[in-house]
């Protein structure tokens, strides 16, 4: 019989809060975490707004974090969220924990580029309108900082977490764009299911609120330019949506084999019951116009969980606030769920916290678990002008009380990656 995988710890740091409960309260209130960019001077950019994590200090999560304070924002956010998840789970106090069967699987993005020293080095290496690469190489050690350069690697937070918590088991990172941390949760679940680990720390972390990150999305014309109304800029499924809001943050979950969790008397928050993963095999930045990859991954997750579409009580949509994503996701939900699509409530929490890119899926998985816990559906804010192509129930503007047992969460990434997870209430 297939081993069951449950969630015994959760932690997140987001634009709405520095911990689990403050984030959840912000979502319940329908509060926006979007404002003017302060992490760098964006005054000359077409998009000047983002969803930043405000007031974040790693040392607030414990004095043991002091050795990590010079590391990148990606790594620091990951360490903070993991600290909350692990200490909340009670796992580190379990004397029988086999650390060779305790692993880490993240969906983390590339670290922040050490932008200003790099630009200075390029300027010093220029001869006319060209960079003298020999001079660049010679001057590099005096201008580029070793620690910041190594922090650019996407797998670095995974290594840090293994070191910090003595996780000697399976260790991996995937970067499948906006689907990354959902895929990490799905793959970590499969590792436990097949018996290669008992516990996995899984989730994601990402911050692209820096000159290179914002420039890339500006060139793709993917970001909202509603600079004068930051709190109203992210508007998934609304007729007047004009692009997504870039955000940052981290979400971490403790995934545990059921019998292992029961043996140590762990609190079980829910069960990862289904996982689907597909590729559009279409374009780099656009979903297939018939939603074929999204439909397939939802159907895979539903089948893997052994449920029917009408069993789903809530969908946390990918819901980016771009014209293409929201209409194609709506179409895909209709085709994957059939008539049940018109009955199930759906919301996009990116309307409040922006798009956390690689970290988005893990944070949204935690939101599903909190919806199950409290029987509250977070809203899709700024849904003021209905779009004819987006005609489902998106829980507009105000949170809704409703019993929730089974949830579906979608993550679709640039490059055509599609991941869906079914997360449900635990029942023995």
Number of C-alpha atoms within 10 A of each C-alpha: 4 9 16 18 28 28 28 25 27 31 29 33 28 30 26 26 22 24 18 22 14 15 22 20 14 18 26 17 16 22 18 24 25 26 20 19 17 14 13 10 12 18 11 7 13 16 22 22 29 32 29 27 22 15 9 18 13 18 15 11 17 10 9 10 17 12 9 15 13 11 15 23 21 27 29 24 28 29 26 26 27 29 23 21 25 21 14 17 24 15 20 14 11 12 8 11 15 14 17 15 17 24 28 26 30 36 33 33 30 20 25 24 20 18 14 12 15 16 12 12 21 18 14 14 20 14 10 7 7 10 15 14 12 10 15 18 12 11 15 16 11 10 15 17 13 9 12 17 14 15 21 19 15 22 23 19 31 26 17 16 22 20 11 14 17 14 21 15 20 18 19 17 24 21 20 24 22 28 30 32 38 36 33 28 29 25 20 28 28 18 19 24 19 12 12 16 23 27 33 28 29 31 40 39 38 29 27 27 23 18 17 14 15 22 18 13 16 16 9 10 15 20 27 24 20 19 16 12 13 20 23 18 29 38 30 33 35 25 17 18 23 20 22 26 31 28 27 27 33 34 35 32 28 24 33 31 22 23 14 16 21 12 9 15 11 19 15 19 19 25 23 24 26 23 28 26 24 19 19 21 13 14 11 12 12 15 26 18 16 13 20 21 24 32 23 22 26 30 23 22 24 25 17 15 19 11 15 12 18 14 13 23 20 24 23 27 26 27 30 29 30 22 20 14 22 23 22 23 25 20 22 23 24 16 20 21 20 12 13 16 22 14 14 20 20 28 27 30 27 29 32 31 32 29 26 31 28 34 34 33 36 33 29 24 28 26 24 28 24 21 23 25 15 12 15 18 28 31 26 30 30 23 22 13 12 14 17 11 14 18 13 21 14 23 19 22 18 16 18 15 12 15 15 21 21 25 26 25 28 26 30 31 23 16 19 23 24 30 32 32 31 29 27 24 20 18 8 4
